[in-house]
Amino acid sequence: QVQLVESGGGLVQAGDSLRLSCAGSGRTFSVYTMAWFRQAPGKEREFVTVIGWTGGSTKYADSVKGRFTISRDNAKNTVYLQMNSLKPEDTAVYYCAASSTWPPLSRRTFIQEYDYWGQGTQVTVSS
């Protein structure tokens, strides 16, 4: 099992940057597929990005492509989300998630593929 704790959220202005961190417990952290999802008020939780256990495979939602970057440091049991050029529509609670498998490409954006979730961190972008 793995426990996940997000940090790094906050209130920023449009155009600013933030880096979120997700610290995982457990010595097997490196074998997990890691992802970020977000949930805005009144909306369903949506996929943001995912990274494979080696860090070599990534996928991004179209809405964040070119602005957000996911990375991981398995030695530190941590996955990061660098968010640049933030927009008001990026305002949401951001959740870190882990899967003990490498889901098929068609399912990597599905919430159901992820076994473990953090508690979330709030990101608010003002215009």
C-alpha positions in Angstrom: 0.0 0.0 0.0 1.0 3.6 -0.4 -0.2 6.8 1.4 -0.1 10.1 -0.5 0.2 13.6 0.8 0.0 16.6 -1.5 1.5 20.0 -0.8 2.3 23.3 -2.6 -1.1 24.6 -3.4 -2.0 28.3 -2.8 -3.5 31.5 -4.2 -1.7 32.9 -7.2 -2.5 35.4 -10.0 -3.1 34.4 -13.6 0.2 33.8 -15.4 2.0 32.8 -12.3 3.5 29.4 -11.6 3.2 26.8 -8.8 4.8 23.5 -8.1 2.8 20.8 -6.4 4.4 17.9 -4.6 3.0 14.5 -3.7 5.0 12.5 -1.1 4.3 8.8 -1.0 5.1 6.4 1.8 6.3 2.8 1.3 9.4 1.3 -0.2 7.5 0.2 -3.4 6.6 3.8 -4.5 8.7 3.4 -7.6 6.5 0.7 -9.1 3.3 2.8 -9.0 1.9 4.8 -11.9 1.3 8.3 -10.6 -1.2 10.8 -11.7 -2.7 14.2 -10.9 -6.5 14.9 -11.1 -8.4 18.0 -10.2 -11.8 18.9 -9.1 -13.3 22.4 -9.5 -16.4 23.5 -7.5 -19.5 22.0 -8.8 -17.7 19.8 -11.4 -16.5 16.2 -11.6 -13.0 15.2 -10.9 -11.0 15.3 -14.1 -7.7 13.9 -15.3 -4.7 16.2 -15.5 -1.6 14.1 -16.1 0.0 10.7 -15.5 3.6 9.4 -15.4 4.9 5.9 -15.6 7.1 4.3 -13.0 10.3 5.1 -14.8 9.3 8.7 -15.6 9.6 8.1 -19.3 6.0 7.9 -20.2 3.6 10.8 -19.7 0.2 11.9 -20.8 -1.5 15.3 -20.4 -5.0 16.6 -20.7 -5.4 18.9 -23.6 -6.3 21.8 -21.3 -2.9 21.7 -19.6 -0.6 20.5 -22.4 2.4 22.8 -22.8 1.8 24.5 -19.5 2.0 21.7 -16.9 4.8 19.2 -16.4 4.7 16.0 -14.3 7.9 14.5 -13.0 8.9 12.0 -10.3 11.9 11.3 -8.0 11.6 7.7 -6.9 14.5 8.1 -4.5 12.5 10.7 -2.7 9.1 8.9 -3.1 7.8 12.1 -4.6 5.9 13.2 -7.8 5.7 16.8 -8.9 3.4 18.9 -10.9 5.0 22.1 -12.3 2.2 24.4 -13.4 3.1 27.5 -15.5 1.0 30.2 -17.1 -1.8 29.4 -14.7 -5.3 30.5 -15.7 -8.4 31.1 -13.5 -9.9 27.9 -15.0 -7.1 25.9 -13.4 -8.7 26.7 -10.0 -9.5 23.4 -8.3 -8.5 21.0 -5.6 -5.6 18.9 -7.0 -5.3 15.3 -6.1 -2.4 12.9 -6.4 -3.3 9.3 -7.3 -1.4 6.0 -7.6 -2.1 2.9 -9.5 -0.3 -0.4 -8.9 -0.6 -1.2 -12.6 0.3 0.6 -15.8 -3.2 1.1 -17.2 -3.8 0.7 -20.9 -3.5 3.9 -22.8 -7.2 4.2 -23.3 -7.8 4.0 -19.5 -5.0 6.1 -18.0 -7.4 9.0 -17.6 -10.0 7.0 -15.7 -10.4 7.6 -12.0 -11.3 3.9 -11.5 -7.8 2.9 -12.6 -6.2 4.5 -9.5 -6.1 2.7 -6.1 -4.8 5.3 -3.8 -5.5 9.0 -3.4 -4.2 11.9 -1.4 -6.3 14.4 0.5 -5.9 17.1 -2.1 -4.4 20.6 -2.2 -6.3 23.8 -3.2 -5.0 25.8 -6.1 -6.8 29.2 -6.7 -5.9 31.4 -9.6 -7.2 34.9 -9.6 -7.7 37.0 -12.7 
